[in-house]
Amino acid sequence: METKRFIGSDLRRLYDRIRRELGPDAVVIRTRSLMREGAAPLTEILAAAPQGPAALSLESQQTVLHSLLARLEAEPRPLTVGDLEDLAARDALEEAASPPPLAEPGPAPGLDPEWLAELIPGAPALEEPRVAPALQVPSRNSQEAPLPFEWPARPVLEIPPHVRPAPGEHTRQRESRPAMIDDLISAGLSPAAARIVFETASWETGNHRAVAATLEQRRVRYPDEGQTAIITIQGPVGAGKTTALVRMALDCLDAGREALLVAADTAHVGARAQVHAYAEATGITVADAFEPREVARIVARAGRGACVFVDVPAGQWQAPKSCHAPAFNYLALPAQWEARALEAALAPFTTASFAGSVLTFSDLVTDLSPVISATIESRLGIAFLSSGRDVSTGIGIADPLTLASGMFTIRTGETTDGRIAASA
């Protein structure tokens, strides 16, 4: 029996997908929740199609056995007669050791109320209550004049006048705190990126938290579930955009969504062969597009909710106007390039049209300050992290605090470097 994973956030859609692909008699083997940082958890369902009285595969048998053992171990041990006798004996000991309840106090003897003394014949009369002598109040006819009442004097409050600051006053106040900017520049950030971090998150306690807060404030757009979308990774030549694109397609396929690769790079020799080789190794469906109109036709034939990953030539690429599906373009930023090379390669791109950035080759460097500076200056958020040569590991989710901590020495005594980004 072959099993298949279904991952999503809507249980109704998941069960509809299982019923559509495996039939109404599909067997649900395991269900669990997948936690994501900064997003709602996903639900993973492991299901299989029924194949009559045939035996389950070894993997399915092992999964079912582990689930049954976990349920048995979680159930409490049944109580025996000896356990019940022990509980009854403990209750009896607790009742014997507890002190008896105190009786409610009654009325004090000899202090009967007045209405009770009238009803009892021969009862002694109640004594008149003793009242303290009243204070002597001076009469109004007294000839002595009353003492004058004086209000206490209050201090005069001095309210300073509101003075509107001069046009250059705010600039001088910002320039009066260059220590944070100097620390960021000494850590490896460019002066422009350090100025942006200072203007965005100067209230943070640490420099690494200020850099992380700046990266977290950058918005990143992702395709919604059930929405047919075009996804591209664009960048200069040698930025690792094709490898990162295949990683994203593989993760999309593992999540239960339809993924389709489109080889549309007509400028690079061997680009189509590379995409076809990746598709054959990962099992992703691939199609060729020699012009933008063919990309629109492929998207139109794709199923609802499919993600069409288009491998485009180097440079900036726009989806054809005849395609009605939204396009999510990500900018590839190679981490092993120097700051000047990154600045020259990213100059022709219009960063405002991208949905986010993807850091590539992050496992080849120990200093991520040049690529983080380029990311901060581009005003883009970090969407994914692509590292390693094994495409089957999929794409990684970048943690801004982890990336920023690799540039500084933490005051608590823990020191990290840029290699922590490879395991993010």
Secondary structure, 3 states (H helix, E strand, C coil): CCEEEEEECCHHHHHHHHHHHHCCCCEEEEEEEECCCCCCCEEEEEEECCCCCCCCCHHHHHHHHHHHHHHHHHCCCCCCHHHHHHHHHHHHHHHHHCCCCCCCCCCCCCCCCHHHHHHCCCCCCCCCCCCCCCCCCCCCCCCCCCCCCCCCCCCCCCCCCCCCCCCCHHHHHHHCCCHHHHHHHHHCCCHHHHHHHHHHHCCCCCHHHHHHHHHHCCCCCCCCCCCCEEEEEEECCCCCHHHHHHHHHHHHHHCCCCEEEEECCCCCCCHHHHHHHHHHHHCCEEEECCCHHHHHHHHHHCCCCCEEEEECCCECCCCCCCCCCCEEEEEEEECCCCHHHHHHHHCCCCHHHCCEEEEECHHHCCCCHHHHHHHHHHCCCEEEEECCCCHHHCCECCCHHHHHHCCCECCCCCECCHHHHHHC
